[in-house]
Amino acid sequence: MAKRVALTVLAEEDYTKVVSYLASHWGDTVLDKFITRYEKIISILEEDAIRYPFVDGSATVRKCVLTEHNIIYFIDTDEMVKIITVFDTRQDPDKLFKIF
């Protein structure tokens, strides 16, 4: 049975920033490819979130590579998949650990 996928406020902001950046700097082709990939990952998370590994040192947070520059960090529970952030890998990694 499919789980509901929910985004935190931070994850929604992250996603919006990526979409805005791609639209203004890379154009519709790259943007469409990103959105298609994102939607496919969401579908997979709904059905089989446990396929993705835990973050090192965590027994609750998992990660999924969305693109070479973006990783989705999420928590999988019995009821839902909660996306914590869509993290840009070019940022300082210490910022990520403050989020968790």
C-alpha positions as CSV (number, residue, x, y, z in Angstrom):
1,M,0.0,0.0,0.0
2,A,1.3,3.4,-0.9
3,K,2.3,5.8,1.8
4,R,1.7,9.5,1.8
5,V,4.7,11.6,1.1
6,A,4.9,15.0,3.0
7,L,7.4,17.8,2.7
8,T,8.6,19.9,5.6
9,V,8.5,23.6,5.1
10,L,12.2,23.5,4.6
11,A,11.9,20.8,1.9
12,E,9.3,22.8,0.1
13,E,11.5,25.9,0.1
14,D,14.5,23.9,-1.1
15,Y,12.5,22.4,-4.0
16,T,11.1,25.8,-5.0
17,K,14.7,27.3,-5.0
18,V,16.0,24.5,-7.2
19,V,13.0,24.8,-9.6
20,S,13.4,28.6,-9.8
21,Y,17.2,28.4,-10.3
22,L,16.8,25.8,-13.1
23,A,14.0,27.8,-14.8
24,S,16.0,31.0,-14.9
25,H,19.5,29.6,-15.6
26,W,19.1,26.3,-17.5
27,G,15.8,26.5,-19.3
28,D,12.7,24.3,-19.8
29,T,14.5,21.1,-20.9
30,V,16.6,20.8,-17.8
31,L,13.8,21.9,-15.6
32,D,11.4,19.3,-17.1
33,K,14.0,16.6,-16.6
34,F,14.5,17.6,-13.0
35,I,10.7,17.7,-12.3
36,T,10.2,14.3,-14.0
37,R,13.0,12.8,-12.0
38,Y,11.6,14.3,-8.7
39,E,8.1,12.9,-9.4
40,K,9.6,9.5,-10.2
41,I,11.5,9.5,-6.9
42,I,8.3,10.5,-5.0
43,S,6.5,7.6,-6.6
44,I,9.2,5.2,-5.5
45,L,9.2,6.7,-1.9
46,E,5.4,6.1,-1.8
47,E,5.9,2.4,-2.6
48,D,9.4,1.4,-1.4
49,A,11.2,4.0,0.7
50,I,13.3,1.4,2.5
51,R,15.3,0.7,-0.6
52,Y,17.3,3.9,0.2
53,P,20.2,3.8,2.7
54,F,20.3,5.4,6.1
55,V,22.5,8.4,6.5
56,D,25.8,7.5,8.2
57,G,25.3,7.4,11.9
58,S,21.5,7.6,11.7
59,A,19.0,5.0,12.3
60,T,16.1,7.1,11.2
61,V,17.1,9.5,8.3
62,R,17.5,8.0,4.8
63,K,18.9,9.6,1.7
64,C,18.1,9.4,-2.0
65,V,20.2,10.9,-4.7
66,L,17.9,13.1,-6.9
67,T,20.6,14.6,-9.1
68,E,24.3,15.0,-8.8
69,H,23.7,18.3,-7.0
70,N,20.6,17.4,-4.9
71,I,19.9,14.7,-2.3
72,I,16.5,14.1,-0.7
73,Y,16.8,13.4,3.0
74,F,13.7,11.8,4.6
75,I,12.3,9.7,7.4
76,D,10.2,6.7,6.7
77,T,7.5,5.8,9.2
78,D,4.7,3.3,9.2
79,E,2.2,6.0,8.2
80,M,4.2,8.3,5.8
81,V,7.4,9.4,4.3
82,K,8.5,12.8,5.5
83,I,11.0,14.7,3.3
84,I,13.2,16.8,5.6
85,T,15.2,18.6,2.9
86,V,16.1,18.6,-0.8
87,F,19.8,19.4,0.0
88,D,22.1,21.0,-2.5
89,T,25.4,19.1,-2.3
90,R,27.4,22.2,-3.1
91,Q,26.5,23.6,0.3
92,D,28.6,23.3,3.5
93,P,27.8,19.8,4.8
94,D,27.8,21.1,8.4
95,K,24.6,22.9,7.4
96,L,23.0,19.6,6.7
97,F,23.8,18.2,10.1
98,K,22.3,21.2,11.8
99,I,19.0,20.3,10.0
100,F,19.0,16.8,11.5
